[in-house]
Amino acid sequence: YSLSDAPQPDRYRISVKRVPAPTGGTFPAGVSSNYLHDHVQVGNQLQVRAPTGHFFLDRSEAPVVLIGGGIGITPMLSMVHWCLSAQPGREVWLFYGLRNSAELVMQTHLTGLAAQHPNFHLHLCLSDPQPGDLGKHHTAPVHYHHSRVDVALLRRLLPLKPYHYYLCGPTAMLQSLVPALEDWGVPDGNIH
């Protein structure tokens, strides 16, 4: 699971991907994810440890580029929410890569945030769009692209600034983007 909203004094919101049993294997479905989906309701209180890990947004004022692929959007949602509430003047770019609009989560919410916050730039990158996915969406606050998230797109759209890049998504996306960002000259310390 991932935190998918800015932390609140009295609650955390998490998003949990249900893990099915592997096809043709002997392993069971994900015990925790299926328990959370089948038995825990919104508002239930759970006894848990504090969030841990090394993937979190710094508190500086440096502009950020958040790149989420597929389910990797969930921690990016948390980062977007935190930035917009705690640092509303911070420049935030979100590049959300997915195959088509059928996979798009929180579209109305993200569009609303982009409309309310001029420093939040929302870019949806559709690698295999369905008919109509791109034709009806040509205006701000959402920008649609018929492409994967790649450095060529970032170079074309981002002004020259010392951005910090936060990436979460499929292994193939990370394996292509991280070296490409390094080749572009982004310092290692700015790639998270």
N, CA, C and O of each residue as an XYZ file, in Angstrom:
768
protein
N       0.835     -1.180      0.000
C       0.000      0.000      0.000
C       0.873      1.234      0.000
O       2.067      1.170      0.294
N       0.266      2.354     -0.332
C       0.964      3.637     -0.320
C       0.070      4.672      0.332
O      -1.155      4.612      0.228
N       0.697      5.619      1.005
C      -0.052      6.791      1.428
C      -0.493      7.505      0.159
O       0.302      7.687     -0.763
N      -1.763      7.910      0.108
C      -2.250      8.546     -1.114
C      -2.925      9.885     -0.849
O      -3.728     10.362     -1.652
N      -2.591     10.479      0.281
C      -3.054     11.826      0.593
C      -2.034     12.439      1.541
O      -1.229     11.725      2.140
N      -2.068     13.747      1.678
C      -1.190     14.396      2.645
C      -1.580     13.915      4.036
O      -2.770     13.768      4.314
N      -0.618     13.666      4.914
C      -0.947     13.230      6.271
C      -1.810     14.271      6.978
O      -1.583     15.473      6.840
N      -2.785     13.810      7.723
C      -3.656     14.668      8.509
C      -3.390     14.374      9.988
O      -2.904     13.291     10.312
N      -3.692     15.302     10.885
C      -3.419     15.060     12.308
C      -4.150     13.835     12.869
O      -3.657     13.193     13.797
N      -5.317     13.510     12.313
C      -6.122     12.422     12.882
C      -6.269     11.205     11.964
O      -6.978     10.259     12.306
N      -5.604     11.220     10.800
C      -5.782     10.081      9.903
C      -4.731     10.080      8.796
O      -4.089     11.089      8.504
N      -4.587      8.899      8.194
C      -3.835      8.718      6.963
C      -4.782      8.070      5.966
O      -5.641      7.276      6.352
N      -4.635      8.400      4.695
C      -5.364      7.676      3.666
C      -4.347      6.815      2.933
O      -3.279      7.284      2.540
N      -4.698      5.547      2.758
C      -3.841      4.639      2.007
C      -4.616      4.104      0.814
O      -5.845      4.048      0.828
N      -3.889      3.718     -0.205
C      -4.467      3.032     -1.354
C      -3.796      1.667     -1.427
O      -2.573      1.549     -1.348
N      -4.617      0.655     -1.578
C      -4.121     -0.721     -1.523
C      -4.449     -1.420     -2.833
O      -5.608     -1.480     -3.244
N      -3.434     -1.940     -3.475
C      -3.622     -2.726     -4.688
C      -3.895     -4.169     -4.274
O      -3.072     -4.808     -3.618
N      -5.071     -4.673     -4.671
C      -5.409     -6.059     -4.362
C      -4.485     -6.974     -5.169
O      -4.352     -6.829     -6.384
N      -3.859     -7.909     -4.477
C      -2.925     -8.823     -5.125
C      -3.602    -10.180     -5.291
O      -3.832    -10.878     -4.304
N      -3.929    -10.568     -6.541
C      -4.551    -11.880     -6.772
C      -3.495    -12.985     -6.706
O      -2.293    -12.726     -6.744
N      -3.974    -14.205     -6.607
C      -3.060    -15.343     -6.668
C      -2.453    -15.396     -8.063
O      -3.150    -15.149     -9.047
N      -1.160    -15.714     -8.165
C      -0.533    -15.814     -9.485
C      -1.187    -16.912    -10.325
O      -1.549    -17.966     -9.804
N      -1.334    -16.663    -11.602
C      -1.922    -17.631    -12.515
C      -1.004    -18.838    -12.658
O       0.193    -18.696    -12.909
N      -1.576    -20.022    -12.494
C      -0.821    -21.255    -12.711
C       0.221    -21.542    -11.652
O       1.068    -22.413    -11.852
N       0.187    -20.840    -10.536
C       1.177    -21.070     -9.491
C       0.555    -21.669     -8.249
O      -0.649    -21.924     -8.198
N       1.374    -21.886     -7.268
C       0.890    -22.461     -6.017
C       0.829    -21.430     -4.904
O       0.471    -21.753     -3.771
N       1.178    -20.192     -5.225
C       1.165    -19.161     -4.199
C      -0.242    -18.606     -4.021
O      -0.990    -18.497     -4.992
N      -0.615    -18.249     -2.778
C      -1.950    -17.695     -2.527
C      -2.026    -16.221     -2.926
O      -1.016    -15.586     -3.228
N      -3.231    -15.709     -2.918
C      -3.445    -14.276     -3.134
C      -2.815    -13.515     -1.967
O      -2.566    -14.084     -0.904
N      -2.562    -12.232     -2.177
C      -1.967    -11.412     -1.121
C      -2.851    -11.369      0.112
O      -3.993    -10.914      0.047
N      -2.333    -11.837      1.224
C      -3.122    -11.943      2.451
C      -3.538    -10.568      2.952
O      -4.716    -10.336      3.222
N      -2.587     -9.664      3.077
C      -2.891     -8.342      3.634
C      -3.777     -7.518      2.713
O      -4.758     -6.926      3.163
N      -3.441     -7.475      1.424
C      -4.226     -6.633      0.515
C      -5.664     -7.131      0.421
O      -6.591     -6.321      0.405
N      -5.867     -8.430      0.359
C      -7.222     -8.962      0.268
C      -7.987     -8.782      1.575
O      -9.192     -8.534      1.551
N      -7.314     -8.900      2.703
C      -7.974     -8.654      3.992
C      -8.446     -7.198      4.058
O      -9.584     -6.925      4.439
N      -7.561     -6.269      3.684
C      -7.947     -4.862      3.721
C      -9.131     -4.583      2.799
O     -10.044     -3.848      3.175
N      -9.129     -5.156      1.605
C     -10.233     -4.941      0.665
C     -11.531     -5.583      1.137
O     -12.604     -5.009      0.951
N     -11.451     -6.750      1.739
C     -12.659     -7.520      2.068
C     -13.231     -7.224      3.451
O     -14.421     -7.445      3.674
N     -12.416     -6.729      4.386
C     -12.889     -6.634      5.763
C     -12.770     -5.254      6.391
O     -13.466     -4.978      7.367
N     -11.931     -4.390      5.881
C     -11.722     -3.085      6.498
C     -12.528     -2.040      5.726
O     -12.505     -2.003      4.495
N     -13.230     -1.203      6.464
C     -14.067     -0.167      5.868
C     -13.482      1.214      6.151
O     -12.720      1.386      7.102
N     -13.839      2.197      5.325
C     -13.439      3.572      5.566
C     -13.920      3.961      6.959
O     -15.075      3.723      7.313
N     -13.044      4.550      7.734
C     -13.380      4.967      9.087
C     -12.947      3.985     10.161
O     -12.886      4.348     11.336
N     -12.642      2.736      9.781
C     -12.134      1.782     10.769
C     -10.801      2.281     11.296
O     -10.031      2.915     10.576
N     -10.540      1.988     12.558
C      -9.255      2.326     13.145
C      -8.409      1.064     13.205
O      -8.870      0.010     13.644
N      -7.179      1.185     12.764
C      -6.248      0.066     12.744
C      -5.044      0.407     13.602
O      -4.636      1.565     13.681
N      -4.488     -0.585     14.232
C      -3.244     -0.389     14.972
C      -2.101     -0.703     14.014
O      -1.921     -1.848     13.598
N      -1.334      0.326     13.670
C      -0.256      0.180     12.695
C       0.981      0.922     13.177
O       0.919      1.720     14.111
N       2.098      0.648     12.530
C       3.317      1.407     12.776
C       3.281      2.683     11.949
O       2.525      2.791     10.983
N       4.090      3.628     12.332
C       4.198      4.874     11.564
C       4.765      4.562     10.183
O       5.521      3.602     10.034
N       4.415      5.350      9.176
C       4.990      5.137      7.840
C       6.512      5.221      7.905
O       7.076      6.050      8.620
N       7.157      4.351      7.146
C       8.615      4.348      7.093
C       9.040      4.248      5.645
O       8.215      4.042      4.755
N      10.294      4.391      5.421
C      10.809      4.246      4.069
C      11.664      5.435      3.699
O      11.769      6.411      4.442
N      12.266      5.332      2.545
C      13.198      6.349      2.088
C      12.637      7.173      0.934
O      13.326      8.047      0.408
N      11.403      6.905      0.537
C      10.824      7.622     -0.602
C       9.814      8.628     -0.079
O       8.643      8.308      0.129
N      10.291      9.858      0.132
C       9.414     10.916      0.606
C       9.902     12.236      0.034
O      11.060     12.376     -0.358
N       9.005     13.187     -0.003
C       9.271     14.501     -0.589
C      10.051     15.369      0.393
O       9.730     15.417      1.581
N      11.068     16.048     -0.106
C      11.808     16.966      0.766
C      10.957     18.205      1.035
O      10.013     18.497      0.301
N      11.297     18.908      2.072
C      10.517     20.082      2.482
C      11.100     21.392      1.945
O      10.716     22.470      2.398
N      12.015     21.307      0.994
C      12.594     22.534      0.435
C      11.566     23.203     -0.471
O      10.470     22.685     -0.690
N      11.941     24.344     -0.981
C      11.076     25.056     -1.929
C      11.451     24.740     -3.376
O      10.886     25.321     -4.303
N      12.408     23.815     -3.575
C      12.852     23.478     -4.931
C      11.674     22.959     -5.753
O      10.836     22.222     -5.235
N      11.605     23.337     -7.027
C      10.520     22.826     -7.866
C      10.659     21.311     -8.032
O      11.766     20.772     -8.049
N       9.506     20.637     -8.155
C       9.522     19.179     -8.241
C       8.802     18.693     -9.493
O       7.850     19.302     -9.980
N       9.308     17.562     -9.988
C       8.667     16.837    -11.071
C       8.334     15.458    -10.509
O       9.226     14.696    -10.134
N       7.056     15.152    -10.457
C       6.581     13.867     -9.963
C       6.191     13.027    -11.171
O       5.431     13.479    -12.028
N       6.710     11.807    -11.239
C       6.421     10.930    -12.368
C       5.865      9.632    -11.813
O       6.568      8.882    -11.136
N       4.601      9.372    -12.103
C       3.945      8.148    -11.653
C       3.506      7.333    -12.837
O       2.878      7.849    -13.761
N       3.835      6.057    -12.812
C       3.400      5.149    -13.867
C       2.446      4.122    -13.288
O       2.778      3.440    -12.319
N       1.254      4.007    -13.877
C       0.278      3.028    -13.402
C      -0.057      3.246    -11.946
O      -0.399      4.355    -11.535
N       0.042      2.176    -11.159
C      -0.287      2.247     -9.733
C       0.711      3.125     -8.974
O       0.449      3.513     -7.835
N       1.846      3.437     -9.592
C       2.819      4.337     -8.980
C       2.291      5.750     -8.777
O       2.998      6.600     -8.237
N       1.068      6.009     -9.197
C       0.466      7.321     -8.986
C       0.132      7.554     -7.511
O       0.073      8.705     -7.078
N      -0.087      6.498     -6.735
C      -0.580      6.697     -5.363
C       0.363      7.510     -4.483
O      -0.107      8.440     -3.828
N       1.666      7.221     -4.424
C       2.495      8.098     -3.584
C       2.608      9.508     -4.161
O       2.818     10.472     -3.425
N       2.467      9.620     -5.479
C       2.512     10.950     -6.086
C       1.309     11.789     -5.649
O       1.430     13.001     -5.469
N       0.150     11.147     -5.479
C      -1.033     11.865     -4.990
C      -0.758     12.449     -3.613
O      -1.104     13.599     -3.341
N      -0.143     11.666     -2.752
C       0.195     12.144     -1.416
C       1.131     13.343     -1.500
O       0.942     14.335     -0.796
N       2.142     13.251     -2.364
C       3.102     14.344     -2.511
C       2.444     15.599     -3.076
O       2.717     16.708     -2.617
N       1.576     15.424     -4.075
C       0.858     16.579     -4.643
C       0.024     17.254     -3.563
O       0.078     18.473     -3.403
N      -0.750     16.462     -2.822
C      -1.609     17.032     -1.783
C      -0.794     17.772     -0.726
O      -1.168     18.862     -0.291
N       0.332     17.164     -0.314
C       1.142     17.823      0.699
C       1.693     19.144      0.171
O       1.610     20.165      0.853
N       2.247     19.133     -1.022
C       2.800     20.364     -1.592
C       1.744     21.456     -1.701
O       1.984     22.600     -1.314
N       0.582     21.103     -2.225
C      -0.445     22.120     -2.450
C      -1.001     22.686     -1.156
O      -1.443     23.835     -1.131
N      -0.990     21.897     -0.067
C      -1.493     22.418      1.199
C      -0.389     23.075      2.027
O      -0.618     24.131      2.617
N       0.804     22.475      2.085
C       1.873     22.999      2.933
C       2.745     24.039      2.230
O       3.280     24.939      2.878
N       2.890     23.922      0.914
C       3.746     24.828      0.145
C       3.039     25.250     -1.141
O       3.487     24.902     -2.233
N       1.939     25.995     -1.024
C       1.135     26.304     -2.215
C       1.876     27.083     -3.296
O       1.419     27.105     -4.439
N       2.986     27.712     -2.988
C       3.744     28.445     -3.993
C       4.780     27.602     -4.706
O       5.404     28.063     -5.662
N       4.973     26.363     -4.253
C       5.991     25.497     -4.849
C       5.541     25.023     -6.227
O       4.381     24.657     -6.415
N       6.453     25.029     -7.181
C       6.155     24.575     -8.540
C       6.139     23.042     -8.563
O       7.116     22.393     -8.189
N       5.009     22.475     -9.011
C       4.833     21.018     -9.037
C       4.362     20.596    -10.425
O       3.364     21.099    -10.941
N       5.097     19.671    -11.007
C       4.718     19.079    -12.292
C       4.430     17.613    -12.041
O       5.251     16.912    -11.450
N       3.268     17.139    -12.484
C       2.932     15.726    -12.373
C       2.774     15.135    -13.766
O       1.929     15.572    -14.548
N       3.598     14.136    -14.065
C       3.489     13.370    -15.304
C       2.989     11.990    -14.917
O       3.673     11.245    -14.215
N       1.791     11.655    -15.379
C       1.123     10.408    -15.016
C       1.053      9.544    -16.268
O       0.317      9.852    -17.206
N       1.825      8.459    -16.274
C       1.873      7.580    -17.431
C       0.971      6.369    -17.258
O       1.015      5.681    -16.238
N       0.154      6.122    -18.274
C      -0.738      4.971    -18.276
C      -1.091      4.624    -19.709
O      -0.807      5.391    -20.629
N      -1.713      3.465    -19.900
C      -2.037      3.056    -21.273
C      -3.157      3.900    -21.869
O      -3.019      4.408    -22.982
N      -4.264      4.055    -21.144
C      -5.408      4.799    -21.676
C      -6.298      5.275    -20.540
O      -6.008      5.020    -19.371
N      -7.377      5.965    -20.878
C      -8.245      6.570    -19.866
C      -8.931      5.544    -18.972
O      -9.362      5.893    -17.873
N      -9.047      4.294    -19.404
C      -9.662      3.262    -18.564
C      -8.833      3.002    -17.303
O      -9.369      2.524    -16.303
N      -7.540      3.308    -17.338
C      -6.655      3.093    -16.186
C      -6.494      4.339    -15.317
O      -5.848      4.289    -14.271
N      -7.071      5.438    -15.743
C      -6.888      6.720    -15.072
C      -7.664      6.750    -13.755
O      -8.880      6.560    -13.745
N      -6.960      6.990    -12.643
C      -7.615      7.106    -11.343
C      -7.611      8.567    -10.902
O      -6.683      9.320    -11.199
N      -8.649      8.944    -10.201
C      -8.765     10.274     -9.589
C      -8.740     11.410    -10.619
O      -8.253     12.500    -10.318
N      -9.251     11.172    -11.814
C      -9.204     12.180    -12.874
C      -9.892     13.476    -12.469
O      -9.315     14.554    -12.617
N     -11.107     13.388    -11.966
C     -11.854     14.590    -11.590
C     -11.122     15.344    -10.486
O     -11.034     16.572    -10.511
N     -10.609     14.608     -9.533
C      -9.880     15.223     -8.429
C      -8.613     15.930     -8.922
O      -8.360     17.079     -8.560
N      -7.824     15.246     -9.744
C      -6.595     15.840    -10.263
C      -6.887     17.072    -11.125
O      -6.198     18.088    -11.027
N      -7.906     16.969    -11.960
C      -8.281     18.105    -12.806
C      -8.690     19.297    -11.952
O      -8.334     20.436    -12.253
N      -9.437     19.032    -10.889
C      -9.838     20.101     -9.972
C      -8.649     20.763     -9.305
O      -8.604     21.986     -9.181
N      -7.681     19.955     -8.873
C      -6.473     20.520     -8.259
C      -5.709     21.390     -9.256
O      -5.236     22.472     -8.907
N      -5.590     20.916    -10.492
C      -4.876     21.685    -11.516
C      -5.597     22.998    -11.812
O      -4.950     24.012    -12.072
N      -6.918     22.989    -11.777
C      -7.687     24.210    -12.033
C      -7.554     25.211    -10.878
O      -7.603     26.420    -11.103
N      -7.388     24.721     -9.661
C      -7.322     25.591     -8.479
C      -5.923     26.124     -8.190
O      -5.780     27.168     -7.552
N      -4.904     25.432     -8.644
C      -3.532     25.770     -8.262
C      -2.682     26.050     -9.509
O      -2.294     25.114    -10.209
N      -2.393     27.311     -9.791
C      -1.638     27.640    -11.004
C      -0.207     27.093    -11.020
O       0.394     26.999    -12.090
N       0.349     26.732     -9.868
C       1.705     26.176     -9.823
C       1.716     24.659    -10.014
O       2.784     24.046     -9.998
N       0.548     24.049    -10.194
C       0.443     22.602    -10.392
C       0.158     22.332    -11.865
O      -0.874     22.746    -12.393
N       1.081     21.633    -12.523
C       1.000     21.357    -13.958
C       0.750     19.863    -14.151
O       1.612     19.044    -13.831
N      -0.413     19.508    -14.667
C      -0.838     18.110    -14.800
C      -0.711     17.645    -16.253
O      -1.308     18.223    -17.161
N       0.086     16.580    -16.448
C       0.299     16.016    -17.778
C       0.010     14.524    -17.743
O       0.646     13.776    -17.001
N      -0.957     14.096    -18.553
C      -1.327     12.689    -18.645
C      -0.746     12.125    -19.930
O      -1.008     12.630    -21.022
N       0.044     11.075    -19.785
C       0.739     10.478    -20.924
C       0.141      9.113    -21.212
O       0.312      8.175    -20.433
N      -0.564      9.002    -22.339
C      -1.267      7.777    -22.703
C      -0.487      7.051    -23.792
O      -0.344      7.553    -24.907
N       0.016      5.863    -23.457
C       0.835      5.130    -24.428
C       0.000      4.369    -25.449
O       0.471      4.105    -26.555
N      -1.236      4.012    -25.093
C      -2.117      3.272    -25.995
C      -3.546      3.795    -25.826
O      -4.414      3.080    -25.324
N      -3.792      5.043    -26.244
C      -5.097      5.666    -25.990
C      -6.243      4.962    -26.717
O      -6.076      4.406    -27.802
N      -7.409      5.007    -26.077
C      -8.631      4.505    -26.693
C      -9.181      5.599    -27.603
O      -8.825      6.769    -27.459
N     -10.055      5.216    -28.546
C     -10.666      6.252    -29.392
C     -11.317      7.339    -28.521
O     -12.084      7.036    -27.606
N     -11.010      8.564    -28.809
C     -11.589      9.681    -28.070
C     -10.787     10.132    -26.861
O     -11.079     11.183    -26.290
N      -9.780      9.359    -26.455
C      -8.999      9.754    -25.281
C      -8.283     11.084    -25.479
O      -8.190     11.866    -24.533
N      -7.787     11.357    -26.644
C      -6.974     12.546    -26.861
C      -7.727     13.682    -27.527
O      -7.448     14.845    -27.237
N      -8.659     13.390    -28.397
C      -9.333     14.408    -29.185
C     -10.109     15.422    -28.385
O     -10.199     16.582    -28.787
N     -10.676     15.019    -27.257
C     -11.528     15.935    -26.503
C     -10.776     16.707    -25.427
O     -11.374     17.529    -24.733
N      -9.484     16.463    -25.276
C      -8.739     17.040    -24.164
C      -7.551     17.858    -24.660
O      -6.418     17.376    -24.635
N      -7.787     19.052    -25.098
C      -6.676     19.849    -25.616
C      -6.445     21.120    -24.827
O      -5.629     21.946    -25.235
N      -7.131     21.307    -23.716
C      -6.997     22.564    -23.007
C      -6.536     22.344    -21.569
O      -6.701     21.269    -20.993
N      -5.955     23.400    -21.017
C      -5.550     23.379    -19.612
C      -6.825     23.256    -18.771
O      -7.887     23.652    -19.250
N      -6.775     22.741    -17.577
C      -5.577     22.533    -16.781
C      -4.907     21.163    -16.977
O      -3.883     20.886    -16.352
N      -5.467     20.319    -17.825
C      -4.873     19.001    -18.052
C      -4.288     18.970    -19.457
O      -4.913     19.428    -20.415
N      -3.093     18.430    -19.565
C      -2.438     18.304    -20.859
C      -2.254     16.821    -21.150
O      -1.651     16.094    -20.360
N      -2.779     16.377    -22.293
C      -2.705     14.977    -22.694
C      -1.626     14.794    -23.746
O      -1.435     15.644    -24.616
N      -0.919     13.666    -23.652
C       0.140     13.356    -24.610
C      -0.019     11.908    -25.062
O      -0.276     11.026    -24.241
N       0.129     11.661    -26.343
C       0.124     10.296    -26.869
C       1.564      9.817    -26.856
O       2.237      9.790    -27.887
N       2.026      9.436    -25.664
C       3.412      8.997    -25.501
C       3.597      8.422    -24.108
O       2.744      8.569    -23.232
N       4.709      7.779    -23.932
C       5.148      7.407    -22.591
C       5.826      8.625    -21.987
O       6.182      9.565    -22.697
N       6.004      8.603    -20.664
C       6.791      9.655    -20.037
C       8.247      9.361    -20.364
O       8.763      8.301    -20.009
N       8.912     10.295    -21.039
C      10.321     10.113    -21.365
C      11.033     11.460    -21.288
O      10.399     12.509    -21.171
N      12.339     11.410    -21.355
C      13.125     12.628    -21.218
C      12.878     13.595    -22.366
O      12.945     14.808    -22.169
N      12.596     13.093    -23.547
C      12.303     14.001    -24.671
C      11.096     14.881    -24.339
O      11.108     16.078    -24.627
N      10.072     14.305    -23.746
C       8.883     15.074    -23.350
C       9.251     16.070    -22.251
O       8.847     17.232    -22.309
N      10.006     15.630    -21.262
C      10.405     16.515    -20.168
C      11.243     17.681    -20.689
O      11.039     18.823    -20.278
N      12.170     17.404    -21.579
C      13.027     18.457    -22.142
C      12.209     19.483    -22.919
O      12.507     20.677    -22.899
N      11.171     18.999    -23.606
C      10.336     19.890    -24.411
C       9.461     20.791    -23.527
O       9.186     21.932    -23.898
N       9.024     20.294    -22.370
C       8.037     21.024    -21.577
C       8.581     21.788    -20.378
O       8.036     22.828    -20.010
N       9.641     21.289    -19.770
C      10.116     21.890    -18.527
C      11.053     23.067    -18.788
O      11.990     22.959    -19.580
N      10.795     24.190    -18.119
C      11.766     25.287    -18.180
C      13.068     24.837    -17.501
O      13.056     23.901    -16.702
N      14.165     25.486    -17.808
C      15.442     25.131    -17.194
C      15.454     25.595    -15.741
O      15.532     26.791    -15.458
N      15.376     24.631    -14.826
C      15.397     24.896    -13.383
C      15.997     23.678    -12.698
O      16.050     22.597    -13.285
N      16.447     23.845    -11.466
C      17.026     22.694    -10.738
C      15.934     21.840    -10.089
O      15.791     21.840     -8.867
N      15.177     21.126    -10.891
C      14.083     20.294    -10.388
C      14.608     19.100     -9.597
O      15.710     18.605     -9.832
N      13.789     18.661     -8.662
C      13.977     17.357     -8.025
C      12.947     16.440     -8.667
O      11.778     16.802     -8.796
N      13.387     15.246     -9.071
C      12.535     14.281     -9.774
C      12.221     13.125     -8.839
O      13.121     12.518     -8.259
N      10.933     12.827     -8.700
C      10.467     11.697     -7.893
C       9.747     10.748     -8.838
O       8.803     11.143     -9.522
N      10.192      9.491     -8.877
C       9.645      8.517     -9.817
C       9.120      7.301     -9.070
O       9.766      6.802     -8.148
N       7.957      6.830     -9.467
C       7.404      5.596     -8.928
C       6.553      4.951    -10.017
O       5.635      5.567    -10.559
N       6.877      3.702    -10.322
C       6.124      3.013    -11.362
C       6.774      1.696    -11.715
O       7.610      1.188    -10.968
N       6.395      1.145    -12.844
C       6.930     -0.151    -13.268
C       8.447     -0.110    -13.453
O       9.022      0.928    -13.780
N       9.069     -1.246    -13.239
C      10.523     -1.363    -13.361
C      11.024     -0.860    -14.710
O      12.030     -0.153    -14.766
N      10.343     -1.210    -15.792
C      10.791     -0.785    -17.123
C      10.828      0.739    -17.229
O      11.747      1.291    -17.832
N       9.845      1.419    -16.653
C       9.822      2.878    -16.684
C      11.023      3.440    -15.930
O      11.702      4.343    -16.417
N      11.279      2.906    -14.751
C      12.397      3.391    -13.940
C      13.732      3.105    -14.611
O      14.635      3.941    -14.588
N      13.858      1.916    -15.213
C      15.116      1.542    -15.870
C      15.415      2.403    -17.087
O      16.577      2.553    -17.465
N      14.390      2.968    -17.702
C      14.647      3.844    -18.850
C      14.802      5.303    -18.415
O      15.658      6.010    -18.947
N      13.998      5.764    -17.464
C      14.016      7.181    -17.100
C      15.215      7.588    -16.253
O      15.793      8.650    -16.487
N      15.600      6.780    -15.284
C      16.690      7.188    -14.394
C      17.987      7.413    -15.172
O      18.593      8.474    -15.020
N      18.442      6.463    -16.001
C      19.663      6.735    -16.776
C      19.490      7.899    -17.755
O      20.434      8.651    -17.995
N      18.299      8.050    -18.314
C      18.075      9.148    -19.256
C      18.160     10.503    -18.542
O      18.692     11.466    -19.095
N      17.638     10.575    -17.322
C      17.755     11.816    -16.543
C      19.223     12.107    -16.221
O      19.670     13.252    -16.294
N      19.962     11.057    -15.865
C      21.393     11.230    -15.579
C      22.135     11.706    -16.826
O      22.968     12.608    -16.747
N      21.831     11.096    -17.988
C      22.464     11.509    -19.246
C      22.133     12.958    -19.592
O      22.940     13.655    -20.207
N      20.945     13.406    -19.194
C      20.507     14.776    -19.451
C      21.266     15.760    -18.559
O      21.264     16.965    -18.814
N      21.914     15.242    -17.514
C      22.682     16.106    -16.619
C      22.031     16.363    -15.287
O      22.518     17.196    -14.523
N      20.936     15.672    -14.972
C      20.290     15.850    -13.667
C      21.196     15.190    -12.615
O      21.537     14.015    -12.751
N      21.587     15.932    -11.572
C      22.453     15.352    -10.541
C      21.777     14.158     -9.839
O      20.559     14.135     -9.663
N      22.589     13.179     -9.448
C      22.061     12.002     -8.742
C      21.218     12.387     -7.537
O      20.190     11.766     -7.267
N      21.658     13.419     -6.807
C      20.946     13.850     -5.606
C      19.584     14.457     -5.887
O      18.811     14.688     -4.958
N      19.276     14.720     -7.150
C      17.964     15.288     -7.510
C      17.027     14.236     -8.100
O      15.919     14.568     -8.522
N      17.454     12.979     -8.136
C      16.627     11.895     -8.651
C      16.263     10.989     -7.495
O      17.136     10.410     -6.847
N      14.983     10.870     -7.241
C      14.489     10.084     -6.109
C      13.551      9.003     -6.630
O      13.015      8.220     -5.846
